Each structure stands twice: as C-alpha cells, then as structure tokens.
Amino acid sequence: MMLSFFHSFSSSFRLLLNIRETIAKYFGLKTAQKTSQEEREKIRENFEANIGDKIAIFEVLQKNDTELLTGQKDKHLDFKLSFIRYEEDDFIVLKLITSVKIHNTLGRIYFSIIKPIHRFYMRRILKRMEKILIEESK
C-alpha cells in the first residue's frame, strides 16, 4: 500500500515536493536524502517495510498485521501517516490516516500553507492508489 502511495504522485505533486525540499533546507528542516531516479526506484524495489526503513522522509515507525505507521519528527512539526488494511464483510478495507503535531510558529505557518495543498492532492493520490491496487489484485 505504501508503495502504491508513492507511485500515485502526479508530476505536479512531485514538483511541489521538490520545491518543499529546497525551502525546507533553507529553514534547517529535515529533507529526503538526495537520490537519482534510479536510486529511488531501487529503494522502492527493495523496500521491505521493516521498522527503520525509509522512503524519502517517511520512516517506518511501527507495523503489525493491519497497519504500517510511518512518519518523521522535526523541529517545526511531527507527522505520521498510517497505512491500514483489513477485511470486513468480504471486502478489503484500506485507510490512510494522517496526524500532525505542530511545535511552534514555523510549524503553524508551514501547516497553514500545506494543509489546502495536502487536501487537494491527497484526494487525487487516493484515487490513483485505488486504480493501482485494483489492477495489482487482478
């Protein structure tokens, strides 16, 4: 599920992420390790979702049979993204849950800018994820 999440990013969303990385460095915030396209693909191919494994700034924090919890702690805010999968009434239920803990003024400013962008793109990412996961299940 986490891999389908990353495969669902549009080119415009990737561009915004690159802009975010550039600005974040300026403010001393954590950023993803600079890697080539080939290196990123290799990371995704070898991703086993073990605790401590990372894709970009998404580190696997915990996992069990139904949930993979990822996230990052930083000086301006902490975020967690939970990938949940379980069966209910002969259906497979997939959920993505985001939580954010804001630490300071920089975090409040950052999140006020990111929140509407996050909402806009997450809807599109979820629809693309659904298509990918349905196709993979065939």
Contacts in CASP RR format, 6 or more apart in sequence:
PFRMAT RR
TARGET T0000
AUTHOR 0000-0000-0000
METHOD contacts of the structure
MODEL  1
MMLSFFHSFSSSFRLLLNIRETIAKYFGLKTAQKTSQEEREKIRENFEAN
IGDKIAIFEVLQKNDTELLTGQKDKHLDFKLSFIRYEEDDFIVLKLITSV
KIHNTLGRIYFSIIKPIHRFYMRRILKRMEKILIEESK
1 68 0 8 1.000
1 83 0 8 1.000
1 85 0 8 1.000
1 94 0 8 1.000
1 129 0 8 1.000
1 133 0 8 1.000
2 47 0 8 1.000
2 49 0 8 1.000
2 55 0 8 1.000
2 58 0 8 1.000
2 68 0 8 1.000
2 70 0 8 1.000
2 83 0 8 1.000
3 44 0 8 1.000
3 47 0 8 1.000
4 129 0 8 1.000
4 132 0 8 1.000
4 133 0 8 1.000
4 136 0 8 1.000
5 83 0 8 1.000
5 96 0 8 1.000
5 125 0 8 1.000
5 129 0 8 1.000
6 44 0 8 1.000
6 55 0 8 1.000
6 56 0 8 1.000
7 44 0 8 1.000
7 128 0 8 1.000
7 132 0 8 1.000
8 124 0 8 1.000
8 125 0 8 1.000
8 126 0 8 1.000
8 128 0 8 1.000
8 129 0 8 1.000
8 132 0 8 1.000
9 17 0 8 1.000
9 125 0 8 1.000
10 121 0 8 1.000
10 124 0 8 1.000
10 128 0 8 1.000
13 121 0 8 1.000
13 124 0 8 1.000
13 125 0 8 1.000
16 117 0 8 1.000
16 121 0 8 1.000
17 56 0 8 1.000
20 114 0 8 1.000
21 31 0 8 1.000
21 32 0 8 1.000
24 30 0 8 1.000
24 31 0 8 1.000
25 31 0 8 1.000
27 76 0 8 1.000
27 106 0 8 1.000
28 75 0 8 1.000
29 74 0 8 1.000
29 75 0 8 1.000
29 76 0 8 1.000
30 57 0 8 1.000
30 72 0 8 1.000
30 74 0 8 1.000
31 57 0 8 1.000
32 56 0 8 1.000
32 57 0 8 1.000
33 56 0 8 1.000
35 43 0 8 1.000
43 55 0 8 1.000
44 55 0 8 1.000
47 53 0 8 1.000
47 55 0 8 1.000
49 60 0 8 1.000
49 63 0 8 1.000
49 68 0 8 1.000
50 60 0 8 1.000
50 63 0 8 1.000
51 60 0 8 1.000
51 61 0 8 1.000
51 62 0 8 1.000
51 63 0 8 1.000
52 59 0 8 1.000
52 60 0 8 1.000
52 61 0 8 1.000
53 59 0 8 1.000
53 60 0 8 1.000
54 60 0 8 1.000
57 71 0 8 1.000
57 72 0 8 1.000
58 70 0 8 1.000
58 71 0 8 1.000
58 72 0 8 1.000
58 81 0 8 1.000
59 70 0 8 1.000
59 71 0 8 1.000
59 72 0 8 1.000
60 68 0 8 1.000
60 69 0 8 1.000
60 70 0 8 1.000
61 69 0 8 1.000
61 70 0 8 1.000
61 71 0 8 1.000
61 80 0 8 1.000
62 68 0 8 1.000
62 69 0 8 1.000
63 69 0 8 1.000
66 84 0 8 1.000
66 85 0 8 1.000
66 86 0 8 1.000
67 82 0 8 1.000
67 83 0 8 1.000
67 84 0 8 1.000
67 85 0 8 1.000
68 82 0 8 1.000
68 83 0 8 1.000
69 80 0 8 1.000
69 81 0 8 1.000
69 82 0 8 1.000
69 83 0 8 1.000
70 80 0 8 1.000
70 81 0 8 1.000
70 82 0 8 1.000
70 83 0 8 1.000
71 78 0 8 1.000
71 79 0 8 1.000
71 80 0 8 1.000
71 81 0 8 1.000
72 78 0 8 1.000
72 79 0 8 1.000
75 103 0 8 1.000
75 104 0 8 1.000
75 106 0 8 1.000
76 102 0 8 1.000
76 103 0 8 1.000
76 104 0 8 1.000
76 106 0 8 1.000
76 107 0 8 1.000
76 110 0 8 1.000
77 100 0 8 1.000
77 101 0 8 1.000
77 102 0 8 1.000
77 103 0 8 1.000
77 107 0 8 1.000
77 110 0 8 1.000
77 111 0 8 1.000
78 100 0 8 1.000
78 101 0 8 1.000
78 103 0 8 1.000
79 98 0 8 1.000
79 99 0 8 1.000
79 100 0 8 1.000
79 101 0 8 1.000
80 98 0 8 1.000
80 99 0 8 1.000
80 100 0 8 1.000
81 96 0 8 1.000
81 97 0 8 1.000
81 98 0 8 1.000
82 95 0 8 1.000
82 96 0 8 1.000
82 97 0 8 1.000
82 98 0 8 1.000
82 99 0 8 1.000
83 94 0 8 1.000
83 95 0 8 1.000
83 96 0 8 1.000
84 93 0 8 1.000
84 94 0 8 1.000
84 95 0 8 1.000
84 96 0 8 1.000
84 97 0 8 1.000
85 92 0 8 1.000
85 93 0 8 1.000
85 94 0 8 1.000
85 95 0 8 1.000
86 92 0 8 1.000
86 93 0 8 1.000
87 93 0 8 1.000
94 129 0 8 1.000
94 130 0 8 1.000
94 133 0 8 1.000
96 122 0 8 1.000
96 126 0 8 1.000
98 118 0 8 1.000
98 122 0 8 1.000
100 111 0 8 1.000
102 108 0 8 1.000
102 111 0 8 1.000
END
